[in-house]
Amino acid sequence: MVDTAFEERLSARYDELKWLYCELYHNDMDAFRYFCDMLRRSYDARKPDLKALDRRRLNQPGWFRSNQILGMMLYVSAFAGDLKGVQKKLPYLEECGVNYLHLMPLLESPRGRSDGGYAVSNFRTVQLELGTMDDLEALADQCREKGMSLCLDFVMNHTSEDHEWARKARMGDIECKKRYFFYDDWSIPAQFERTVPQVFPTTAPGNFTWLEDCRQFVMTTFYPYQWDLNYANPVVFNDMTENLLYLTNRGIDVIRLDAVPYIWKELGTDCRNLPKVHTLVRMMRLACEIVCPAVLLLGEVVMEPAKVAPYFGTVEKPECQMLYNVTTMASTWHTVATRDVRLLRHQLDQVCALPHDYLFLNYLRCHDDIGWGLDYPWLRQFGMEEVAHKRYLNDWFTGRWPGSWSRGELYNDDPRLGDARLCGTTASLCGTEAAVYEQDEDKLDRSISCDVMLHAWMLTQSGIPVLYSGDEVGQLNDYTYHENPEKWDDSRYIHRGNFQWDLAEMRDDPETRQGRLFAALRKLEEIRAAETVFRSDAGVYTLDTWCDQILGVGREWGGERFVALFNFCEEARTAWMWEEDGFVDLVTGQPVHLGAVNLPPYGFLWLKKGREEEAK
């Protein structure tokens, strides 16, 4: 049987791909022909079972929108030592209900100059201590057999200074220099610096680094050892797309496009979210649709909804299938500290107004810090000024505010601007660390209630919920990073500690905090997977509760109605609801009358009313 899939897919997309490519790269047909030949090579290298997966998922185009998908992100080394270790621990992940596994950066990067693996020196080699590319492919194969999708970061804005291209550029190779942004003097970098914000103003100020050995400046938006790639050079786009497809051919299901808003640079702009970024992402989407249509693109766009949504593209010209719901995450922690749900409701109304085709990844914590990119113009009506409010949030979550039970650390603290970000595990930020230290059972109960309530809120949102490894057993902050010279200046390692398997062993003991938390989360996750009202295409909206400490959320699908209430306060509160009868508590199975609804400290309710014919 002749395989014509590649030709058919390329033919269906050829005109748009050629138009986009030639417009961006000034009709460079030699580069375009090379790109098309590269797509053919990548397709030919794709093994039969992956091509079979492509066919199955093409017949199920909405497979990734299921309410039965539950994600987890983890560091291979912290979780199980290496890739073979992760493979051995897959039964534990299955027990957690995980079927979407995000492995944090694991490609080759230099020790001490990797930014947690985000300075890649070889896109086709796994970090030595984690295993080999064969190990990664074997893990992907095993995950696929278990119905588990594998996500991997693709660091596309830059390479490590140790990458072959960078090393050759440093030695004077002209073609490799064209892959980056090299300047002989400060004149052009100075023009960039006038309009381009700094990502890390305290730990890595500026956007350029002086290279003493070659007497030139190179653009380094993030850290000096991360050299920005020049996507105005078609060779860069061709080769980076080939690297992406190489990873998909190892069995990676989801490619996380790291720092994607930064990948196009133009003088006189802030070099963020420029129109040509979307051209590049659209072409990458087309490349995947041609070579590996089972693969999804996840855009890392850590910005407000108005700047995030364009990365979905349009109905006619889609870009990423999934994006992070970062604003809701930050607004959630703001609400924990203020006990005021008004901003969270305001932000959720914006998300709910977006098309139902937009799929977000929802999370409470991730590998990174929590940045307070809140809607301060909106908050100002309540007397909340940006600098003062950020200081309050950071003081609360680091335990410096009187009465705070939260324990975290600041990241990139800039006392002049009061613009520090926050780090810490979910359990420590919820108060569990302080309660354990003080041996206070009441505080421990409260912290677990807060932890469970926040996860219930995350699971209520539309999209794919993603746990951070260790949160399922209430892992606390790991302060040992202070003793490691390679980590002690990066407080994000406070929540990147080794997974504590002794805690996981207590997950079945209801007398332990680990057992209580694990059981509560599993029950909620199982309810979500069983109830179709949690589908991503369900209608979602906020509800009036007449209490600023209680968030109300409604969902509707297929004649079913769901109401969720969340008390973000450490004291009992009452929601005032005017609803018809017929609601049942999905957690307890008991009927609930929606009138004056009393919620305990950090309490929540998941209520559902079935189809009319079922309610009679």
N, C-alpha and C positions, 0 to 999 in steps of 0.2 A: 504494500500500500504506500503510495507516494505521499510524503508529508508536505502539504502545501500551506500549512498554517502560517508560517512566517510571511510568505509572499502575500497571502490574503490580508493579514493584519497590516503589513507595511503598505500595501496598495491602498487600503482604506484610510490611512493616515498620511500618506506621502505628500500630498499637496500642502496640507497645513504645516507639516514638519519642515518641508523645503522652504516654504514662505517664511516661517519664523526664523529658521536658521540663516537664510540668506539675508533677511532684513537685519538680523543682529550682527552678522559677520560679513556684511558688505559683499554679498554674492561670491563668497569664496567657495567655489564649487569643488575644488580639490579637497578642501576640508570636509565638505558635506558628503562627498562620495566616500571618503575615509570613514565618516561617522556611520553611514549606512552599511558599509562592509563590516565595521565593528559590530553592529547590531546582528548581522548575519552570523558572524563568528560566535557571538555570545549565545545566540539561539542554538546553534549547532552543538555548543558545549553543554547545553542544559540536558540533564539526564532524564531518562524516560519517565520515572515516577513523578518528577517535577512537572514535566509536560502533561502528564495525566492529571495532576493537581490543577494546572492551568485550565484544562478543559472542564473539570468539575466545578471550579469556582466561577467560570464564565457562565455556566448554567445555573448558578446560584449567586447572582450579582449582589445580593444584600446579605451575604453570609456573615459579614463582620458587624452587622447592625443588631444581632441577636441579643436579647436580654440575658442570655445564658453565658455570655463571655465575662470572665473575671480575670483581671490582670494582676501581675506582680512584677516589680522591678527589683533587681538585686545586683550586687557586685559578685562576680564569680569567686574571687579570692576570699572575700569576706564570708560568703555563704557556704562554700564547700571546698575551698582550696584551689581547685582547678576545674577544667571542663569535664573531665572524667568524674570528678566528685559530684558535680551538678547532675550528671546523668544518673549516678547512683541515688541521688536524693529526689528524683522525679516522683517516686511514690508519695513523699511528704507533700510536694507541691500539688499532686492530685488530691490528697486528703484536704488540703486547703481550698480545693475547688478551683485552682488556677488552671486556665487553659489559654492564657496569653502571657508569655514570659518575656520580659524585657531585660536583656543582659546589658549591663552598663559597659562602657568602652573597654574592649579587650584586645584591640589590635596593637601591634608593636609600637612602643613609645619609649623614649629615654627615661631612665630612673631619675627622679628629682627635677625633671623638666617636662612633665607630662600633663599638668593641670588635670589630674585624675584620669588620664588616658585620652584627653582631648587634644593632644599634640602627637599626631600619628606620623611615624617615620616609615611605615610600610603598610599599605592598605590591603596587602594580601598575605600578611603574616600575623599570627597570633602572638601576643606577648609570651615570651619563652616560659615563664613560670606558670602560665595558665594552660599550656598545652600546645597543640598544633592545629593547623587548619583542618586536618583530617579529624581531629577530636571535635572541632566545632561542627563539622559536617555530620559526624556520627551522632552528636547530640541533637542536631536538627532532624535527622532521620528518625531518632527515637521519639522526639516530641511529636513529629508528624503522625507516627503510628498511634500515639495516644490522643490525637486530636488537639494537640497543643501548638499554637502558633508561636514563632520565635521572632522577637524584635531586636534589632541591633542598631547602634548609633553609626551614622555616616557623617564624619566630620568634614564638611565640604568647604567651609570658608577658608581654611588654612591647612598647612602641613607643619610638622615639626621642622625645626632648623636642621635636624639630622636626616630628613628625608633625602633620598638620592638627588631629587631635583634641586633642593636647597644647597646641598653640599657642592654640586657641580656649579651652581650659580655663584656660590661664594668663591669658587676657584676661577671664575671668569668666563664660564660657558655662556655665550650670548643667548642661545635659544632657551636655556634654563632660566636665565635672568628674566626673560620675557614672560615667564610663568608667574612672576611675582611683581612687586612694585619697587623698583630700585631707583634711587635718585643720587646724583653726585653731590648736591648741596641742599641747603635747607629751604630754598625758595619755594618749590612746589609743596613739600611737606607743610610748610608754614601756612600755605593757602588752605590745605585740608584742615589743619588744626583750628582754623578760624570758624569752621562750620560743623566739624565732626565731634560729637560728644565723646567723653572718655568712658569706657566700660568699667575699668577698675582704677579710679582716680587716686586711691591711696596705695594699692599694692602694685599697680602697673600703670603709672600716669602716662598720658600721651598716646599717640597712635603710630609712632615711628620709633625705630631703634637704630642707633649708630653702630655700624660694624667696623671696628677698628682695623681688622685685617684686610678688608677690601676697600676701606675708606669710602663707604657709601651708606646711605640711609635705606632701610627697608620698612615697608608698612607692616605693623604688628598691632592690630586693633585690640587684641586681647592681652597676651603676654609676650615679652621680647623673644621667646623661643617658638612662638607660633607665627609663621609668616603668611600673610594674606595672599591667597591665590588671585591671579588676574583673569577673571572670566571673560574679559574682552578679547582674550587670546583663544581662538577656537581649539587649539591644541589642549588647553587646560580643560575645557568642557568635554572634549572627546575622551580624554584619558580618565577624567574623574567619573564620567558616566560609565566607562568600561570597568572601572574599579567597583562602582555600585553594582553593576550587573554581575561581576565576579562573585560578590557576596550573595546576591540572590541565587546564583547557581550553586552555592554551598548549602542552600536550603533555608535561607532567611526569608521569612514571610512578610515582615514589616521593616521598612527602612526609615529610621528616624533622621530627618534632615536637620542636622545640628546647626543652629545659628543662621538659618536660611535667610533672614531679612538683611544680612550684612554682605551678601556675596557679590553685589555689584557696586563699584565705586565710581563716583563722578565728582569732579571739582565743583565747589559752590553748593553742594548739598550736604545733608547729614549722613549720607551713605547708609541709609536705612530704608527698607521697603520701597526701593525705586522700581519704576515700571518694568525695567529689564530683568529684575529678579523674577518676576512672574513669567516672563518669557522663558527663562532658564528652567523654572520649575515645571512649566507646561511641557517643555521638550523632554524633560526627564520622565514626566508622566507618560508621554507618548512612547518613549523608549521602553518603558516597562510594559505598556499595553501591547507592544509588538513582541517583545522577547519573553516576558514573564508576567502575564496578566493576572496571575494569582497573587502577586505582590502588591502591598499597599504602601503608600507614602504617608508618613506622619511628620508634619511640620512642627519644628520647635520655634514658636513665635511667642516670646514672653512679653506680650504687650496687651493693651486694652482691646476690648472686643472690636472696636471700629477698625483697628489695624490688623487684627487677627483674621477676621472673616474673609478678606480678599484672598487669602491663601487657599481657600476652598475652590477658587476660580469661579466659573459660571457653569450653568447647566450644559451649555454647548461646548465649553472648553474648561473642563474641571482640572484642578491642580492636585492638591493633597486630598486624600480621602479622610484624614483625621488630623485634628489639631488639639493642642492642650488648652484646657479651660483654666488658664493660670489666674485670671482675674477673680474667678469665684473662689479659688483656693486662698488667695490673699485676703479677700473680703471675709471669708469664713473665720480666719484667725483674728481679724479686726473685730469681728462680732463676739468672739470668745472674750476678748479683752475689754470690750465696751459694754457687753450685754445688751446691745442695741442692734436690732435686725434690720433697721431701715435701709442702710446702705446695701446690705446683702440682698434685700428684696428688690431694691432699685436696680442692682446689677443683674439679678436673675431675670427681671422683666426684660432687660436688653437681650439677654441670651435667648429667652423664650420667643422673642420677636423674630429671631433668625429662622430661615427655612428649616423644616424638619430634616431635610437631606444633610444638613451639616452635622457631622459626628465629632463629638468632643471626647477626649480622654479626661476623666475626672479623678482627682487625687487630693489627699490631705497633705501628704508630705512626699518629697522626692529627694533625689541625691543632692539637690542644690539648696541654696538659701531661700528664705522667704523675703521678697522685696515688697515694700509698701507702696506699690504703684496704684494707689487708690484714686477715686474720683474726688479730688479735693475741692474743685469748684462746687460740686454738689454738696459736699460735707460742710462747706463754709456757712451754709444757711443755719447750721446747728452750732456755730461758734467754734468749729474745729479748724484751726489753722495748720497748714501742712507740717512745718518744722516741729512745732510743739506737739502735734498729735503723733508724729513718728517717734518722738522721744518718749511719749507716754507708752506707746505700744512696745517699744524696745525695753523700757524700764519694767513694764509688766511681765514680759516674757523672759526676762533675765532675772526675775525675782527681786529687783531693786525697788519696785513700787511697794509701799507699805501694804501688807496684807496679801501680796501676791504669793501664790503657791506654784507658779510656773518656773521652770528652770531651763534656760537656753543660753546661748552665747551670741555675741554680735559678730558680723562678718563685714569686712571693709568699712569699719567705723570711721567716719569723717566728722569729728566734733564741730568743725566749722559749719557744716551743712545740716548736721543732725540726720544724716541720710543713711545710717547703717542698716544692714539687712540682718536677718535673724536665722539662727540655726538651732536645731534640737530635734529629738525624736518626738513623735506624737504623744507617747505616754509621758515623757518628761514635761512637755509643754502643757499637758492636761493636769499635771500636779502629782502624778504617781511617784516620781522620784522624791519629791519633798515628803509625801505621805509615808513612803517606805523608810526614809531616813529618820523621820520623827516617830515612826511606829504608831501612827495615828490611824486607827481603823475607820473612823468616820471620814477622814480626808481621803483615805484609800477608796472607800465606797464612792465618794463624790467624783474622784478622778476617773475611776472605771466607768461611771455613768456618763461622764463627759466624753470619754474616749468612744464608747459605744454609740452615744448620740451623734457624734460627729461622723462616724462611719455610716450610720443610718442615713444621715443627710447626704453623704457622698453617694451612697447607693441609690438614693431617690432621684438624683439628677439623671437626665437623659445622656446616653453615651456609654462609654466603657469605663467602669470603675477600676482603678489600679491601686493595689496595696503597695506599700513600701515594705520590703522584707524586714521582718522583726516586729512590725506593728501588730501582727496577728497574735503575738504573745506578749505584747507590752514591753518590748525591749527599751531600756533606758539609755541616756546619754553615755557615750564612751569617752572618758577624759584621758585615756592613755595616749591619744595622739599628741598631747602636750610633751610627751617624752621622746617623740620621734622627730629627728631633725628634718626629715623629708616632708613632714606633715604639720609641724607645730605652728606654722604661720598661716594655716588654712583651717579656720574653725568649722568648715563644712564636714570635716572628718569626725566631728562630735556625733553625727548621726550616720556615719559610714563604718561603724565598728563591726568587728566579726560577729556573725550570727551566733547567738548563744544557744547551742543545742541542748544544754541542760534546762533552759527555760522551755524549749519545745517539748521536752520529755514530760513536762507537767501539764500539757494541754488537755489531757483527759481527766485531770483531777479537779472536780468542781470546788474543792476547798482552797485552791490556790488562785491568786489573781490571774495567772496565766490561763488556767482552765476556765475561769469565769469569762474572760475576754474572748478566748478562742471559741468557746461554745456560742457566745452571744453573736459574734460576727458570722460564724458558719450558719446559724439559723437565719439571720437576715439575708445572707447571700443565697441560701437555698430558696427562701421565699421569693426573692427577686427573680431567680432563674425560673421559678414555676409560674409566676403571674405574668400574663401577657400585657397587663397594663403598664409594665416597665419597658415595653418595647421602645426603641429609639424614635419611632415615628409617632408615638403617642402625643396627644396634645398636653402641654404643660403650662401652668400658670400659677401665679401667687394668689394667696387668699388673705382677706382681712381677718385678723385675729383680735383686733382692738387691744393689743398688748405689745409694746415695743420690744419685749424680751422673747416673744414667741414668733417663729417663722411658720407661715402656713403655705403649703404647696399642694396643688391639685394636679391630677393626671387623668386623662380619659382616653380610652381606646375600646373599640368594639362593643360599645354599650355599657362598659364598666367604668365606674368612677372610683378614684383613689384620693384620699386626703391624708396628708402627713403634717404633723405638728411637731415643732422642735423648740424646747425651752433652753435658751442660751444663758440662763441665769442659774447661780448656785442656790437660789431660793425657789420655792414653789411659786408657780404663776398660773393664772387662769386665762384661757382663750375663750372668747365669746363668739360662738358660731351659730348661725341660723341655717340649719340644714334639715332636710327630711330624714326620717329614720331609715333603718335598713343597713347601717354600716356595721361591719365586723372587724374586730382587731385581728390583723393578720398574724400577730405574734402569739396572742393568747387564745384566739378563736372565740372570744366573748363579744356579744353585741355591745355597741357603744352608741349612746344618744349624744348627738352633737348639739349642745346648748352651751351651758357654762362648763367648759372642759378643764379640769384641774390637772396640771402636769407637775410632777415632783421636780426637785432640783435636777437639771440636765436630763429631764425626762423627754420622751418622744412617743408618738403614736403613729402607727401605720394602719390606716383604715381603708376598707374597700366595700363598695356597694356593687353587687353584681348586676347582671342584665335584668330588666324589668320582669321578664318572665320567670327568672330564678328567684326574685325577691317576693313573688306572690305565694 
